[in-house]
Amino acid sequence: MGWHSRTRTLQVFDTELSADTVEWCPIPQFSNVLACGTYQLQKGDEKETAENCPAPSRIGRVYLFDCNPQTSFIPPLTETQRIDTPAILDLKWCHVLISERPVLGMATASGEIQLYKLMESQQGTCGLENELSTGLGPDRLALSLDWSTGRGESSDVRVVSSDSSGSLTVLSLGEASLTAVCQWKAHDFEAWIAAFSYWDTQIVYSGGDDCKLKGWDLRMGSSSPTFTSKRHTMGVCSIHSNPHREHILATGSYDENVLLWDGRNMKHPLSETAVGGGVWRLKWHPTEEHLLLAACMHNDFHILHCQKAIEGQDAPCQVLASYILHNSLAYGADWSRLPLSNSTPPSPQEPPQTSIGLTESGGHLRIQYESPTASFDTSLEDDSGRYIPDQCSLPEKSSVPDPFTSPARDSQSLSCLMATCSFYDHMMHVWRWDWSPEDKQKPSEPVLSS
């Protein structure tokens, strides 16, 4: 049976400041709530001399939205709040209620983990209120955070964070406090990412700019990791534990590869998939255990089907769909838990695709990535503005793969809502992906590919 895949843009929102993280609230009764975080480096006046020029400042803003995707012809998002903050490197909602309220965690350039609770107003809208904050230490940026609650377990709620000094911090959430339980030096350079194993929350994984992926058992202390992998060849910047399949872990790196692992054997990955861009964020689907969303920096956003790899067949993950309508670095991405109708609505705000002219040499340089420490690299792009990997071939973006099994149970159609954001063009997109058997398509319905 053939399968039909399409992506549709529903709305585009200008965040004004550079956007780098988006997160849908995972609490079922608040799944309509979306948060977007921004990061802006403000440099000093160019007229200032090196001696008296102040250090660059980093500012941010968190946006809160209400989403109603069921109304055709009407943009689904309504902005309900914006709060100016220190620059935001990462946002994560706790997967369970805390004191009967949803809680949003924020990793900031001021070196703090800040927690906001979501409150409902008399008008029926929701808003964030600052609840707690804890500093990780002087002269460092908080780069990522993860909650221990990925499988919906509410006992012993903790947060793990990584920072620009290469350290990890585990924090315990009490009734009115966020307290550091332990902190240790984990990486030689920036520790880009830290994440819990959702199946054993005494296990923590970390990745750094030293190109190392490490595991830590909190019961054994932090003097040495349980493993150190150098399988990635550049900085490791994304890790996500699969909440549906025990032991399964996804990692991404500036080396442009997504690796899947079995946590019981970290010597060799289960699979390696080249995605043509540095993998800044990976997100497993909320209910479909084989689907993985990847934000690939200079090569857009991709939905991967990972069943063969998870089952140990040593095969790359299949790219089911790609969303290519951002015009800058693909940083933030998340799946929504909101239900969607089976019919695909029209796209009222399809943004134009831009083409960048080339010199006669056949390509030109563009910024590949800029880290929170203001370092950057360059890459080559072709006549349509797409990145040209040095040694990587990707499937055609217009192709519709025909996987060996349906990603949805019982060969049913699957419709998903996503939010993604890109950096220098400060844009957030809300879009949907529809995946269905071809024989269920209406003959007159046009096929739209991403």
C-alpha positions as CSV (number, residue, x, y, z in Angstrom):
1,M,0.0,0.0,0.0
2,G,1.3,3.4,-0.9
3,W,1.2,6.3,1.5
4,H,0.6,10.0,0.9
5,S,2.4,12.7,2.9
6,R,1.9,16.4,2.9
7,T,2.8,19.4,5.1
8,R,0.7,22.6,5.3
9,T,1.6,25.9,6.8
10,L,-1.2,27.2,9.0
11,Q,0.4,30.4,10.5
12,V,3.6,32.3,10.6
13,F,4.5,34.6,13.5
14,D,7.3,37.2,13.7
15,T,8.9,36.9,17.2
16,E,11.0,40.1,16.6
17,L,13.9,38.6,18.5
18,S,15.8,35.5,17.2
19,A,13.6,32.4,18.0
20,D,15.3,29.2,19.2
21,T,12.9,27.1,21.2
22,V,9.1,26.2,21.0
23,E,7.2,23.9,23.4
24,W,3.6,22.7,23.5
25,C,2.2,22.1,26.9
26,P,2.0,18.3,27.4
27,I,-0.8,18.5,30.1
28,P,-4.0,17.2,28.3
29,Q,-6.4,20.0,29.5
30,F,-3.8,22.6,28.5
31,S,-2.6,21.2,25.2
32,N,-3.8,24.3,23.4
33,V,-1.0,26.3,25.0
34,L,2.2,27.0,23.1
35,A,5.4,28.8,24.4
36,C,8.1,30.2,22.2
37,G,11.5,31.5,23.6
38,T,13.9,33.9,22.0
39,Y,17.5,34.8,22.2
40,Q,19.1,38.1,21.0
41,L,22.8,39.1,21.3
42,Q,23.1,42.8,21.7
43,K,26.6,44.1,20.8
44,G,28.0,47.4,21.9
45,D,28.2,50.5,19.9
46,E,30.6,50.1,16.9
47,K,32.0,53.5,17.8
48,E,33.2,52.3,21.2
49,T,36.8,51.3,21.5
50,A,37.8,47.9,22.7
51,E,38.8,49.3,26.1
52,N,35.5,50.9,27.0
53,C,33.1,48.8,25.0
54,P,30.8,46.9,27.4
55,A,30.4,43.2,27.1
56,P,27.6,42.1,24.8
57,S,24.2,41.6,26.5
58,R,21.8,38.8,25.8
59,I,18.1,39.6,26.0
60,G,15.1,37.3,25.4
61,R,11.3,37.1,25.4
62,V,8.9,34.3,26.0
63,Y,5.6,34.3,24.0
64,L,2.5,32.4,25.1
65,F,-0.2,31.4,22.6
66,D,-3.6,29.8,22.6
67,C,-4.1,27.5,19.7
68,N,-7.4,26.4,18.0
69,P,-6.5,24.4,14.9
70,Q,-10.1,23.4,14.0
71,T,-11.3,26.7,12.6
72,S,-10.8,26.8,8.8
73,F,-9.5,29.9,7.1
74,I,-8.7,31.5,10.5
75,P,-5.1,31.5,11.8
76,P,-5.1,29.0,14.8
77,L,-2.8,31.0,17.1
78,T,-3.8,33.9,19.4
79,E,-1.0,35.5,21.3
80,T,-2.0,35.8,25.0
81,Q,1.2,37.0,26.7
82,R,4.8,38.1,26.2
83,I,7.4,38.5,28.9
84,D,10.8,40.1,28.5
85,T,13.5,37.9,30.1
86,P,17.2,37.1,29.9
87,A,18.0,35.4,26.6
88,I,16.4,31.9,26.5
89,L,18.4,28.9,25.4
90,D,15.8,26.2,26.2
91,L,12.2,25.8,27.3
92,K,10.6,22.6,28.7
93,W,7.2,22.0,30.3
94,C,7.0,19.6,33.2
95,H,5.0,16.6,32.0
96,V,2.8,16.5,35.2
97,L,1.0,19.1,37.2
98,I,2.9,20.8,40.1
99,S,0.6,22.0,42.8
100,E,-2.3,21.5,40.3
101,R,-0.7,23.9,37.8
102,P,1.4,23.3,34.6
103,V,4.9,24.5,35.1
104,L,7.3,25.8,32.4
105,G,11.1,25.6,32.9
106,M,13.4,28.1,31.2
107,A,17.2,27.9,30.8
108,T,18.6,31.5,30.5
109,A,21.7,33.3,29.5
110,S,21.9,34.8,33.0
111,G,22.8,31.3,34.2
112,E,19.4,30.6,35.8
113,I,16.8,28.0,35.7
114,Q,13.5,29.8,36.0
115,L,10.1,28.2,36.6
116,Y,6.8,29.7,35.6
117,K,3.4,28.4,36.5
118,L,0.5,28.7,34.1
119,M,-2.5,30.4,35.6
120,E,-6.0,30.9,34.2
121,S,-7.6,34.4,34.2
122,Q,-11.2,35.3,34.7
123,Q,-11.4,35.9,31.0
124,G,-10.6,32.3,30.3
125,T,-7.1,32.9,28.9
126,C,-3.9,31.5,30.4
127,G,-0.8,33.4,31.6
128,L,2.6,32.7,33.0
129,E,3.6,33.8,36.5
130,N,7.2,33.6,37.7
131,E,7.4,31.0,40.5
132,L,11.0,30.0,41.3
133,S,14.5,30.6,40.0
134,T,17.9,29.2,40.8
135,G,21.3,30.3,39.6
136,L,23.7,27.6,38.3
137,G,26.8,29.7,39.2
138,P,28.7,32.8,38.0
139,D,29.9,33.5,34.5
140,R,27.9,30.8,32.7
141,L,24.9,30.4,30.5
142,A,22.2,27.8,31.1
143,L,22.1,25.9,27.8
144,S,19.4,23.2,28.3
145,L,17.1,21.6,30.7
146,D,15.0,18.4,31.0
147,W,12.4,17.2,33.5
148,S,12.5,13.7,35.0
149,T,8.7,13.4,34.3
150,G,8.8,12.3,30.6
151,R,6.6,9.2,31.3
152,G,4.1,11.1,33.4
153,E,5.5,10.0,36.8
154,S,5.0,12.7,39.4
155,S,7.1,11.4,42.3
156,D,10.5,13.0,43.0
157,V,10.3,15.7,40.3
158,R,13.7,16.9,39.3
159,V,15.4,19.0,36.6
160,V,18.7,18.5,35.0
161,S,20.5,21.4,33.3
162,S,23.7,21.9,31.3
163,D,25.7,25.1,31.0
164,S,28.5,26.9,29.1
165,S,31.1,25.9,31.7
166,G,30.7,22.3,30.8
167,S,28.9,21.5,34.0
168,L,25.7,19.6,34.7
169,T,23.3,20.4,37.6
170,V,20.5,18.3,39.0
171,L,17.9,20.2,40.9
172,S,15.1,18.9,43.1
173,L,11.7,20.6,43.1
174,G,10.1,21.0,46.5
175,E,6.8,22.7,47.5
176,A,8.4,26.2,47.4
177,S,12.0,25.6,46.3
178,L,14.2,24.5,43.5
179,T,17.4,23.2,45.1
180,A,20.6,22.0,43.5
181,V,21.2,18.4,44.6
182,C,24.5,18.0,42.8
183,Q,26.7,19.8,40.2
184,W,29.8,18.5,38.4
185,K,32.1,19.2,35.5
186,A,31.0,16.9,32.7
187,H,32.6,18.3,29.5
188,D,35.7,20.2,28.5
189,F,33.8,22.9,26.7
190,E,30.1,23.9,26.5
191,A,27.7,21.2,27.7
192,W,25.1,21.8,25.0
193,I,22.5,19.3,26.3
194,A,21.5,17.2,29.3
195,A,18.6,14.8,29.5
196,F,17.1,12.2,31.8
197,S,16.4,8.6,30.9
198,Y,12.7,8.6,31.3
199,W,12.7,4.9,32.3
200,D,15.3,5.2,35.0
201,T,15.6,8.8,36.2
202,Q,18.7,8.1,38.1
203,I,20.4,8.0,34.7
204,V,21.4,11.2,33.0
205,Y,22.9,11.7,29.5
206,S,24.9,14.7,28.4
207,G,26.5,16.0,25.2
208,G,29.2,18.7,24.8
209,D,31.2,20.7,22.4
210,D,34.1,18.3,23.1
211,C,32.3,15.9,20.8
212,K,31.5,13.5,23.6
213,L,28.3,11.8,24.6
214,K,28.3,10.7,28.2
215,G,26.1,8.8,30.7
216,W,25.9,9.3,34.4
217,D,24.3,7.2,37.2
218,L,23.4,9.6,40.0
219,R,23.5,6.7,42.5
220,M,27.2,6.2,41.8
221,G,28.1,9.9,42.1
222,S,29.5,12.1,39.5
223,S,33.2,11.4,39.7
224,S,33.2,9.4,36.4
225,P,30.7,8.7,33.7
226,T,29.2,5.2,33.1
227,F,30.2,5.5,29.5
228,T,31.9,8.0,27.1
229,S,31.2,7.8,23.4
230,K,33.1,9.6,20.7
231,R,30.9,8.2,18.0
232,H,29.7,11.8,17.0
233,T,32.5,13.7,15.3
234,M,31.4,17.2,16.3
235,G,29.6,18.8,19.2
236,V,26.7,16.8,20.6
237,C,23.8,19.2,21.0
238,S,20.6,17.1,21.2
239,I,19.5,14.1,23.3
240,H,16.0,12.7,23.8
241,S,14.9,9.5,25.7
242,N,12.1,7.7,24.0
243,P,9.1,7.8,26.4
244,H,7.4,4.8,24.7
245,R,10.3,2.3,24.3
246,E,12.6,1.5,27.1
247,H,16.4,1.9,26.5
248,I,15.9,3.8,23.2
249,L,17.8,7.1,23.0
250,A,18.2,9.6,20.1
251,T,21.2,11.9,19.8
252,G,22.1,14.7,17.3
253,S,25.2,16.6,16.6
254,Y,26.8,19.4,14.6
255,D,28.2,16.5,12.5
256,E,24.8,16.3,10.8
257,N,23.8,12.8,11.9
258,V,21.0,11.4,14.1
259,L,22.1,8.4,16.0
260,L,19.7,5.9,17.8
261,W,21.0,4.0,20.7
262,D,20.1,1.1,23.0
263,G,21.1,2.3,26.5
264,R,22.2,-1.2,27.4
265,N,25.0,-1.1,24.8
266,M,26.4,2.4,24.2
267,K,29.5,1.1,22.4
268,H,27.7,1.2,19.0
269,P,24.6,3.0,17.9
270,L,21.6,1.1,16.5
271,S,21.5,3.4,13.4
272,E,23.0,6.5,11.9
273,T,21.0,8.8,9.7
274,A,22.5,11.7,7.7
275,V,20.1,14.7,7.7
276,G,22.4,17.3,6.1
277,G,22.4,19.8,8.9
278,G,23.5,20.2,12.5
279,V,20.9,18.5,14.7
280,W,19.9,21.1,17.4
281,R,16.8,19.4,18.7
282,L,15.2,16.0,18.6
283,K,11.6,15.2,19.8
284,W,9.9,11.8,19.9
285,H,6.2,11.9,19.0
286,P,3.9,12.1,22.0
287,T,2.1,8.8,21.2
288,E,3.7,7.2,18.1
289,E,6.9,5.4,19.3
290,H,8.6,5.3,15.9
291,L,8.3,9.0,14.8
292,L,11.1,11.5,15.5
293,L,11.1,15.2,14.7
294,A,14.5,16.7,14.0
295,A,15.4,20.4,13.8
296,C,18.4,20.4,11.5
297,M,19.7,24.0,11.7
298,H,20.9,24.8,8.2
299,N,18.8,22.0,6.6
300,D,15.2,22.5,7.8
301,F,13.0,20.2,9.8
302,H,12.4,16.4,9.1
303,I,10.1,13.7,10.4
304,L,12.0,10.4,10.7
305,H,10.4,6.9,10.8
306,C,12.7,4.8,13.1
307,Q,11.0,1.4,13.4
308,K,13.7,-0.6,11.6
309,A,16.4,1.0,13.7
310,I,14.5,0.5,17.0
311,E,14.0,-3.1,16.1
312,G,17.7,-3.6,15.6
313,Q,17.7,-4.0,11.8
314,D,20.8,-1.7,11.5
315,A,19.1,0.7,9.0
316,P,19.0,4.5,8.7
317,C,15.7,6.1,9.7
318,Q,13.5,7.0,6.8
319,V,12.6,10.6,6.1
320,L,8.8,10.7,5.9
321,A,8.4,14.4,5.5
322,S,10.4,17.6,5.4
323,Y,9.3,21.2,6.2
324,I,11.5,23.6,4.3
325,L,9.6,27.0,4.5
326,H,11.9,28.6,7.1
327,N,14.6,30.9,5.7
328,S,17.1,30.7,8.6
329,L,18.6,28.3,11.1
330,A,16.1,25.6,12.2
331,Y,16.4,25.5,16.0
332,G,13.1,24.9,17.8
333,A,10.6,22.1,17.1
334,D,7.9,20.3,18.9
335,W,4.8,18.1,18.4
336,S,1.4,19.2,19.6
337,R,-0.9,16.9,21.4
338,L,-4.0,18.7,20.1
339,P,-6.3,16.4,18.1
340,L,-6.8,17.3,14.4
341,S,-9.6,16.5,12.0
342,N,-8.9,14.0,9.2
343,S,-9.5,16.5,6.5
344,T,-6.7,18.8,5.6
345,P,-7.7,22.5,5.8
346,P,-6.6,25.1,3.3
347,S,-3.5,27.0,4.0
348,P,-4.4,30.7,4.4
349,Q,-0.9,32.0,5.1
350,E,1.5,30.0,2.9
351,P,4.7,32.0,2.9
352,P,6.5,32.6,-0.3
353,Q,9.6,30.4,-0.9
354,T,12.6,32.6,-1.6
355,S,15.4,31.9,-3.9
356,I,18.8,33.3,-3.3
357,G,20.9,34.3,-6.4
358,L,24.3,32.7,-6.9
359,T,27.6,33.8,-8.3
360,E,29.0,32.1,-11.3
361,S,31.1,29.8,-9.1
362,G,28.0,27.7,-8.4
363,G,27.5,28.5,-4.8
364,H,28.2,31.0,-2.0
365,L,28.8,31.0,1.7
366,R,26.1,31.4,4.4
367,I,26.3,31.3,8.2
368,Q,26.1,27.6,9.2
369,Y,25.5,28.1,13.0
370,E,26.2,30.5,15.7
371,S,26.6,29.2,19.2
372,P,25.5,31.1,22.4
373,T,29.2,31.9,22.8
374,A,29.0,33.8,19.5
375,S,31.2,31.4,17.5
376,F,30.1,30.6,14.0
377,D,31.0,28.5,10.9
378,T,30.1,28.7,7.3
379,S,28.6,26.4,4.6
380,L,27.9,26.3,0.9
381,E,24.4,26.7,-0.5
382,D,23.1,26.0,-4.0
383,D,20.9,28.1,-6.4
384,S,17.7,27.5,-4.4
385,G,19.3,28.4,-1.0
386,R,19.7,24.8,0.1
387,Y,22.7,23.7,2.0
388,I,25.3,21.6,0.1
389,P,26.8,19.0,2.4
390,D,30.4,18.1,1.9
391,Q,29.9,14.3,1.8
392,C,26.2,13.7,2.2
393,S,23.3,12.7,-0.1
394,L,19.7,13.1,1.1
395,P,16.5,11.8,-0.4
396,E,14.7,14.2,-2.6
397,K,12.5,16.5,-0.6
398,S,9.6,16.0,-3.0
399,S,9.7,12.2,-2.8
400,V,7.0,10.4,-0.8
401,P,8.5,7.4,0.9
402,D,6.6,4.1,1.0
403,P,7.5,2.6,4.4
404,F,7.2,-1.0,5.2
405,T,4.6,-0.3,7.8
406,S,2.3,2.5,8.7
407,P,3.5,4.9,11.4
408,A,-0.1,5.0,12.7
409,R,-1.7,1.9,14.3
410,D,-4.0,-0.3,12.2
411,S,-3.1,1.5,8.9
412,Q,-5.1,4.6,9.9
413,S,-4.4,8.1,8.8
414,L,-2.3,10.3,11.0
415,S,-2.5,14.1,11.3
416,C,-0.1,16.0,13.5
417,L,0.3,19.7,14.4
418,M,3.8,21.1,14.8
419,A,5.5,24.3,15.8
420,T,8.9,25.2,14.6
421,C,11.1,28.3,14.8
422,S,14.1,29.7,13.1
423,F,16.8,32.0,14.3
424,Y,18.0,35.0,12.2
425,D,14.6,35.6,10.5
426,H,12.9,35.4,14.0
427,M,10.0,33.4,12.7
428,M,7.8,30.8,14.3
429,H,5.6,28.5,12.0
430,V,2.7,26.4,13.0
431,W,2.0,23.6,10.4
432,R,0.4,20.3,10.1
433,W,1.5,17.0,8.6
434,D,-1.0,14.5,7.2
435,W,0.0,10.9,6.5
436,S,-2.6,8.6,5.0
437,P,-3.0,5.7,2.6
438,E,-3.1,6.8,-1.0
439,D,-6.3,4.9,-1.7
440,K,-8.1,7.2,0.8
441,Q,-7.2,10.3,-1.2
442,K,-9.9,11.9,-3.3
443,P,-9.0,11.8,-7.0
444,S,-9.5,15.5,-7.4
445,E,-7.5,16.5,-4.4
446,P,-4.1,18.0,-5.4
447,V,-1.0,16.5,-3.9
448,L,1.1,19.1,-2.1
449,S,4.6,18.3,-1.0
450,S,6.8,20.2,1.3
